[in-house]
Amino acid sequence: LYPKGITGDGTYIYVADSSNRRLRRIEIATGEVTTLAGESNVCVPSATGTSAHIGSPEGITTDGTNIYLQTCMKVLKYNISSTAVTTVAGSGYQQNTDGTGGSASFYWPRDSTILGNTLYVPTGNNLVRAIDISTDVGENEGVVTTFSSTTGNNSAITSDGTHLYVASTRHIIYKIALSGASYSGVSILAGSQWNSGTTDGQGSSARFNTPMGITNDGINLYVADKENNLIRKVVISTGEVTTFAGSGSGSS
């Protein structure tokens, strides 16, 4: 019910089944669906399998060993092998504090992407937070810093190894240039802030309406353009936006 996040490892698809408060797994070959964790409204990790309560997860990503979930103003980790669910970082309070584990706080963490030992997390207060997951060897041990700020309400993130790309509900796609462990600048790749629409075009001449999901193949970005009921394609090198799939009618 209201799945909000999806990722895969080639064998399985993992789904943040938000309103059902579950982490679900779909076997690609057979379509078989299994509940891995959740089944409660509260957020009580530090347990295994369905005994771990994960609230209403939104974002999700995997490094093949663990699945990272954004929920309950925290970042949780599900170990695929052991089924253990632990808190990587976050106090559970709606704040913005850097620190380690539970001393750090988030304001509506929405999604995540992994690059090396860093988990990048966009938040609802216009920030991208960075978590050093190499430090997370137990409960609440991820080191959290504020990586960059934008001027839009962030909802989803992806990376091609050189840049981060952030979908903002202000109808734009940001490009954040990476420079080692830091960044060298934030720009708008496509869309026009506060100006919604369905127009295809290049850069600021293109229009989105509340983009909520984003992924890439190294050459193009693919954007779930929520209120337009469309999937849009953005050429990374040029910012050229076209409609990839959907009629925009809202019908199935």
C-alpha positions as CSV (number, residue, x, y, z in Angstrom):
1,L,0.0,0.0,0.0
2,Y,1.6,3.2,-1.2
3,P,5.0,1.8,-2.0
4,K,7.4,4.7,-2.0
5,G,10.9,3.3,-2.7
6,I,12.4,0.5,-4.8
7,T,15.8,-0.9,-5.5
8,G,17.2,-4.2,-6.7
9,D,20.3,-6.5,-6.8
10,G,19.6,-8.4,-10.1
11,T,17.9,-11.3,-8.3
12,Y,15.4,-9.5,-6.1
13,I,13.6,-6.2,-6.1
14,Y,13.2,-4.6,-2.6
15,V,10.2,-2.4,-1.9
16,A,9.6,0.2,0.8
17,D,5.9,-0.6,1.3
18,S,5.2,2.6,3.1
19,S,1.6,2.5,4.3
20,N,1.8,-1.3,5.0
21,R,4.9,-0.4,7.1
22,R,6.9,-3.3,5.6
23,L,10.1,-4.0,3.7
24,R,9.1,-6.4,0.9
25,R,11.1,-8.6,-1.5
26,I,10.0,-9.6,-5.0
27,E,11.9,-12.5,-6.7
28,I,12.4,-11.3,-10.2
29,A,12.3,-14.7,-11.8
30,T,9.0,-15.8,-10.2
31,G,7.3,-12.7,-8.9
32,E,7.0,-14.2,-5.4
33,V,6.6,-11.5,-2.7
34,T,8.0,-11.9,0.8
35,T,7.8,-9.6,3.8
36,L,11.3,-9.2,5.2
37,A,10.6,-6.7,8.1
38,G,7.9,-4.5,9.5
39,E,4.2,-5.0,10.2
40,S,3.8,-2.3,12.9
41,N,3.0,1.4,13.0
42,V,5.8,2.1,15.5
43,C,9.5,2.2,14.8
44,V,11.4,-0.3,16.9
45,P,14.4,-1.7,15.1
46,S,17.2,-3.7,16.9
47,A,15.5,-6.9,16.0
48,T,15.4,-9.5,13.2
49,G,13.0,-10.1,10.4
50,T,9.3,-9.2,11.0
51,S,10.0,-8.7,14.7
52,A,11.7,-5.4,13.7
53,H,9.2,-2.6,13.4
54,I,10.2,0.0,10.8
55,G,7.5,2.6,10.7
56,S,6.5,3.8,7.3
57,P,9.7,3.6,5.1
58,E,10.1,6.0,2.2
59,G,13.5,5.7,0.5
60,I,15.5,2.5,0.0
61,T,18.8,1.5,-1.5
62,T,21.1,-1.5,-1.3
63,D,24.9,-2.3,-1.6
64,G,24.2,-6.0,-2.0
65,T,24.9,-6.8,1.6
66,N,22.6,-4.4,3.4
67,I,19.4,-2.5,2.6
68,Y,19.2,1.1,3.8
69,L,15.8,2.5,4.7
70,Q,14.7,6.1,5.5
71,T,12.0,6.1,8.0
72,C,11.0,7.5,11.5
73,M,13.4,10.4,11.0
74,K,16.2,7.8,11.0
75,V,18.2,5.7,8.6
76,L,17.9,2.0,9.3
77,K,19.9,-1.0,7.9
78,Y,18.6,-4.4,7.1
79,N,21.3,-7.1,6.8
80,I,20.2,-9.3,3.9
81,S,22.1,-12.4,5.3
82,S,21.2,-12.2,9.0
83,T,17.8,-10.3,8.7
84,A,19.0,-8.0,11.5
85,V,17.6,-4.5,11.5
86,T,19.6,-1.8,13.2
87,T,19.7,2.0,13.3
88,V,22.6,3.5,11.3
89,A,21.9,7.1,12.5
90,G,19.1,9.4,13.7
91,S,17.6,10.4,17.0
92,G,14.0,10.1,15.7
93,Y,13.4,13.8,16.3
94,Q,12.6,16.2,13.4
95,Q,15.8,18.2,13.6
96,N,19.0,18.8,11.7
97,T,22.1,17.9,13.7
98,D,25.4,16.4,12.6
99,G,27.0,13.7,14.8
100,T,27.4,10.0,15.2
101,G,24.5,7.6,15.4
102,G,21.7,8.7,17.7
103,S,23.3,12.1,18.4
104,A,22.6,13.0,14.7
105,S,19.1,14.0,13.6
106,F,17.3,14.3,10.3
107,Y,14.4,16.4,9.0
108,W,12.3,14.0,6.9
109,P,15.0,11.8,5.2
110,R,13.4,10.8,1.9
111,D,15.8,8.6,-0.1
112,S,19.4,7.5,-0.4
113,T,22.2,6.5,-2.8
114,I,25.5,4.9,-2.1
115,L,28.9,5.9,-3.5
116,G,31.9,4.2,-2.0
117,N,31.5,4.3,1.8
118,T,29.1,7.2,1.8
119,L,25.3,7.1,1.9
120,Y,23.9,10.3,0.6
121,V,20.4,11.2,2.0
122,P,18.2,14.1,0.7
123,T,16.0,15.6,3.3
124,G,12.8,17.7,3.4
125,N,14.7,20.8,4.6
126,N,16.7,21.4,1.4
127,L,19.8,19.5,2.5
128,V,21.8,16.5,1.4
129,R,23.3,14.6,4.4
130,A,26.3,12.2,4.1
131,I,26.6,9.2,6.3
132,D,30.0,7.4,6.5
133,I,28.7,3.8,6.5
134,S,32.2,2.4,7.0
135,T,31.9,3.5,10.7
136,D,28.6,1.7,11.1
137,V,29.7,-1.6,12.6
138,G,27.0,-1.8,15.3
139,E,24.0,0.1,16.5
140,N,23.8,3.9,15.9
141,E,27.4,4.3,14.7
142,G,27.1,6.0,11.4
143,V,28.9,9.4,11.2
144,V,26.6,12.0,9.8
145,T,27.6,15.3,8.2
146,T,25.8,17.9,6.2
147,F,27.1,17.5,2.6
148,S,25.4,20.2,0.7
149,S,22.4,22.5,0.6
150,T,20.0,23.3,-2.2
151,T,17.1,25.7,-2.6
152,G,14.4,23.1,-3.1
153,N,12.5,20.5,-1.2
154,N,14.5,17.3,-1.9
155,S,12.6,14.0,-2.6
156,A,14.9,11.6,-4.3
157,I,18.6,11.1,-5.3
158,T,20.8,9.1,-7.6
159,S,24.5,9.2,-8.6
160,D,26.5,8.4,-11.7
161,G,29.8,8.4,-9.8
162,T,30.7,12.0,-10.7
163,H,27.6,13.9,-9.7
164,L,24.6,13.5,-7.5
165,Y,21.2,14.2,-9.1
166,V,18.4,15.3,-6.8
167,A,14.7,15.5,-7.7
168,S,13.0,18.4,-5.9
169,T,9.3,18.8,-5.5
170,R,9.8,22.4,-6.6
171,H,9.7,21.0,-10.1
172,I,13.4,20.9,-10.7
173,I,16.4,18.4,-11.0
174,Y,19.6,19.5,-9.3
175,K,23.1,18.5,-10.3
176,I,25.7,18.4,-7.5
177,A,29.3,18.1,-8.6
178,L,31.4,15.8,-6.4
179,S,35.0,16.7,-5.5
180,G,36.4,13.9,-3.3
181,A,34.6,13.9,0.0
182,S,33.1,17.3,-0.7
183,Y,31.3,19.0,-3.6
184,S,32.2,21.8,-5.9
185,G,28.9,23.3,-6.8
186,V,25.1,22.9,-7.1
187,S,23.2,23.8,-10.3
188,I,19.8,23.2,-11.8
189,L,20.1,20.6,-14.6
190,A,16.5,20.8,-15.8
191,G,13.2,22.4,-14.9
192,S,12.2,25.8,-13.6
193,Q,11.7,26.3,-9.9
194,W,8.0,26.8,-8.8
195,N,7.0,26.5,-12.5
196,S,5.2,23.3,-13.1
197,G,4.1,21.8,-16.4
198,T,4.7,19.0,-18.9
199,T,6.8,20.8,-21.5
200,D,9.7,18.8,-23.0
201,G,12.8,20.8,-23.7
202,Q,16.3,21.6,-22.6
203,G,17.3,22.8,-19.2
204,S,15.2,25.6,-17.7
205,S,12.7,25.4,-20.7
206,A,11.5,22.0,-19.6
207,R,8.8,21.6,-17.0
208,F,8.1,19.0,-14.3
209,N,5.3,18.7,-11.8
210,T,6.5,17.3,-8.4
211,P,9.2,14.8,-9.5
212,M,9.4,12.2,-6.7
213,G,11.7,9.4,-8.0
214,I,15.0,9.4,-9.9
215,T,17.5,6.8,-11.3
216,N,20.1,6.7,-14.0
217,D,21.9,4.5,-16.5
218,G,25.0,6.6,-16.7
219,I,23.9,8.5,-19.7
220,N,20.3,9.5,-18.9
221,L,18.3,10.2,-15.8
222,Y,14.8,8.7,-15.5
223,V,12.4,10.7,-13.4
224,A,9.1,9.7,-11.9
225,D,7.1,12.9,-12.6
226,K,4.4,12.3,-10.0
227,E,1.7,14.9,-10.6
228,N,2.1,14.6,-14.4
229,N,1.7,10.8,-14.3
230,L,4.7,10.5,-16.5
231,I,8.2,9.1,-16.6
232,R,10.6,11.7,-18.0
233,K,14.1,11.2,-19.5
234,V,16.9,13.7,-19.0
235,V,20.1,13.5,-21.0
236,I,22.8,14.1,-18.4
237,S,25.2,15.8,-20.7
238,T,22.8,18.4,-22.1
239,G,19.8,18.6,-19.7
240,E,17.4,17.7,-22.6
241,V,14.1,16.5,-21.2
242,T,11.7,14.2,-23.1
243,T,8.7,12.2,-22.1
244,F,9.8,8.6,-21.8
245,A,6.6,6.8,-20.8
246,G,3.0,7.5,-19.9
247,S,0.1,9.4,-21.3
248,G,-0.3,11.9,-18.5
249,S,-4.0,11.0,-18.3
250,G,-3.8,9.3,-14.9
251,S,-5.5,6.2,-16.2
252,S,-4.0,2.7,-16.1
